[in-house]
Amino acid sequence: MGKRRFAERQRGSRRKGHEDVYKNGSKKTVYRSRDEVADSPSPGDSGDSDVEHTDIVSDGESEEMVEIQKENTMYDNLLKTLGSASESLARANKRSDSEEEGRSGSEEDINAGSESRSMSGEDTDGTKLIVSSDDDSPQMDSGGSKHQGLVSADVIEQADTDDTYADNAFDSDDECDFNVNGNSIAKAPASTSSFDEHVRYKLSKDEVSDLMREKWKTKWKVPAVGMPKCKWIGNGERFVENDDINLAYDLKPRLYDHWLDNYKANGGKDFHSSRQRSFFSLCNSYRDILHHNKKPFYLKGVEEDSSITDAYIMHSLNHIFKSGDLVAKNDAKVAKLQETTKNEILSSEEFLDRGFTRPKILILLPFASIAYRLVKRLIQLTPSKHKVNVENNDRFLDEYGTATDEIDETENSKSQKSSKPSDFQALFGGNNNDHFMIGIKFTRRSMKLYNDFYSSDMIVASPLGLITKIGEAEINKEKDTDYLSSIEVLVIDHADVIAMQNWSHVSTVFEKLNRIPSKQHGTDIMRIRPWYLDGQAKFYRQSIILGSHLNPDINAVFNRNCHNYRGKVKLDYDHKGVLPKVLLQVRQIYQRFDAESIVDVDDARLAYFSQKVFPKIKDSIQGGTMIFISSYFEFVRLRNFLKSQDASFCLLGEYTKQSDISRARVWFFQERRKIMLYTERAHFYHRYKIRGIQNLIIYSLPERKEFYPEIVNMLQGSENMTTTVLFSCFDMLRLERIVGRGPAKRMATSDKDVFIFT
C-alpha cells in the first residue's frame, strides 16, 4: 500500500482534500488528497512575490486531474537539501503499514513530539506528516514509534491527568483560532507572553532587508538597575521592565515559585528589586544583549556574577519549557480533532511549532570549572518535579569537578599556589580543561546529562570543543553539526576569558549557527516554523554576550553577527580607572602616537617605538627594561625588530617553553639580557613575578584593566622607577578602563601628546 501511494504521488495525482497555504501572511485553501501531502509545498517564501497559488475546486463526485503551476518554494528547496525525501517517504509509509496497532511510543519527555527523536546511530531519514488515519490506529513514524502529532486516546488522557511537565499546557498559554474544514473554531485570545510574541512574529521582506544592512545606532537609554553609573542603550522599541508581579514576570508559574523559594532560602529579601530579576526581564525581552561590565566571581564579584547567571538560566529554562508546552498542546489538539475530522488534513499556522532540530539553547564557556558551576546551578534552579533523577550526575562530577579536591597537596605546591593572586587561584583553581561539550535533556521527571546532541534541549560547550566537532564534520561527511541549525538562544558567558583563549573560534561558531541542515534527523517537516524554512532563523535568535570588559573583537561580533529583529541592548559604563591601585610613587608617562586609521595602528605603533623610544634604550647602559605587549602579533613584530637591531633581549610569551622561561627570568634578573618581552596572555595564564625591572615600557595597553597595576607594581625595589605607555586614539576602550573615561577623552583629543600621572 505504501508503494502504491508513493507511485501515485510520483505521477502527480490530485484528489479531494484541503490544505491551508500561507503566503505573505495571507491564507488560501488548496484542496488536495491525503496521499499527496508529502509532495505539497509548505508555506511559501515570504520574499517570493511571484509565486502563484491556484485554488482547485472539486465537484465532490468526480476526480479531476489539475496541475498547479508554481515556482519552487523554500519547502521544495528544503526537500532537495535534505536529500531523496521521496525515497524516505516511501520507506516511512512501508514501515507504517507493517506496524501493529498500539505499539509503544518513544520516551515521554517534556517535548512530547519534539523536533528530533534521533539518537546516535538511529535511522533519521523518516519524514513525519500531520495527516489523519483511515482507521483509529495511531500513525507510526519511520522508526516504528507512534506519530508525535497523532496521540492515541489513552495517551491523551494520561497527558491531561498525569503530573507531567506540560501540566499547564492548556492554562498557561492561550490558544488561538484554527481551521478545520474551513470552519473557524474560536478559542481564547492569543497569548501576549514575550515567548509567543517572539516566535509568532512574521518578518516582512522589507524588514529582512533592513536587518541585513542595519548598523548599530543608539536610539534610547535607560538606567541599569543596581549598577551605578551604568545605563542600557539600545535600538528598536524602548526597553521597559516587566514589573507586574501577578504575571510572575512572564515565567511559568512553577519556575517562578521555585526561583522565589530558592532566592529566599539563600538569604534574599526583596526579590522584585533584585539584580537577577531585573536582568531576567531584559533577557525575556528576547533582544540581543551585550553586558561588558559583569564583575566576575574571581574578582570578588560572586554575588553579581551569580545573579546574572541565575537570570539567563531561568530565561533558558523558561524558553525550553514553553517550547515544550506549545508542542505538547499542539499534539493534543491534533489528536483530539482527528476524532471528529476523519480522513481530513488538519493544517493551521498554529501547528508550526518547531525548528529543524531539537536543541534550542547553546551556552559557551571558557573552562570546565565554570561549566561545572553553571550546571550545578542549573540543577538547583530546575523545579524538583523535573529533576527526580539527574542521570549521569556522578560522571559529570568526576569529569568536571575540581581535581585538586581529590588529592593531597604537598607543602611545595601549597606555597607555590599561595604566591599567586587570589583572582588567579579562583579562576584557575578548578578544572582548567578548555575542550568540552555536553548535551542536557529535560524529560518529564528527570534531567539527563551527556545526552545525544540531537535529542538535547541545551548544549553547554567551550568554543574549542565545538570547533573540534565542526572540524570533524568538515573532514568526515558522515558527521555533521546540524544540531546548531535551530539554536534560538545563544549565551556567551565570560567572553573576556574566551578572548584570552581564541576569539576566532567564537566567530566561526556564529557562522555555523542557524544554517539549513544537511540531513533530516527525523524532523516533522510539516510543523517547522516558516522563518526556519525561509532562512530567517538568525533574525529570531537571541544572543547574550557577557564579560567583564569590551574589546574590538567582541564589539565586532555583536555588531556584525547579531541581527535580532527585536533589537539590541548594550551596557554603557562610565569607567573610573585603576590608577589609584598603583601602590608605588612612579611616574607614568603616556605618549600618544598618530594613526590615520585602525588598519595603520600596528605599523604606526612600531614606527613610533623604533624612532622615539628604542634609541633611548639602546644608548643606555642600564638594563632591566621590560616591554609589556598585549597581543602575540605585536610580540612577533617587536621580536623581529629587536633581532634586526642586534639588541640584547629575552622572551617570555604564551608559547615559550618552561625551560626557556626559567632561563629568561634568571638572565633578566642578573642583567645578562637588557630587555625582556612579556605578553599579556603569558601573564594571564601564569602571573609571573618578574624581578629586576628598572624601566617599564607598556608597548600596548592590556585588555584586562586589573593587569595594569599588577605590572606597574612590579617596579617595587627599583631605584629610578619610570613607566612609559604608548597609545593612540584607537585604544580608547583600553585607555578609559585604566585612566577613566573623562581623562581618556581629553588625552585622545588634546593638542598635546604627552601626559604624566604620578
Secondary structure, DSSP 8 states (H G I E B T S, - for coil): -HHHHHHHHHHT---S--EEEEETTEEEEE---GGGGGGS--S--TT-TT---------SSS-----------HHHHHHHHH--HHHHHHHHHHHHHHS-TT---S--BSSTT-S----TTS-----------SSSS--B-TTSSB-TTS--HHHHHHHHHS--GGGGTTTTS----EEETTEEE--S-----HHHHHHH----HHHHHHHHH------EEEE-TT-TTEEEEESSS-------GGGGGG--HHHHHHHHHHHHHTT---GGGSHHHHHHHHHHTT-EEEE-----GGGT-HHHHHHHHHHHHHHHHHHHHHHHHHHHHHHHHHHHHHTTSTT-----GGG--B-SSS--EEEE-S-HHHHHHHHHHHHHHS-GGGGSEEETHHHHHHHHS-GGGGS---HHHHHHHHTS-HHHHHHHSS------EEEEEEBSSEEEES--GGG-SEEEE-HHHHHHHHHHHHH-TT---GGGTT--EEEE-SHHHHHHHHTHHHHHHHHHTT---SS-TT--GGGB-HHHHTT-HHHH-EEEEE-SS--HHHHHHHHHH---TT-EEEEEE----SGGG--S--EEEEEE---SSGGGHHHHHHHHIIIIIHHHHHH-----EEEEES-HHHHHHHHHHHHHTT--EEEE-TTS-HHHHHHHHHHHHTTSSSEEEEEHHHHHHH-------SEEEESS--SSTTHHHHHHGGGTT-SS-EEEEEE-GGGHHHHHHHH-HHHHHHHHH-S--EEEE-
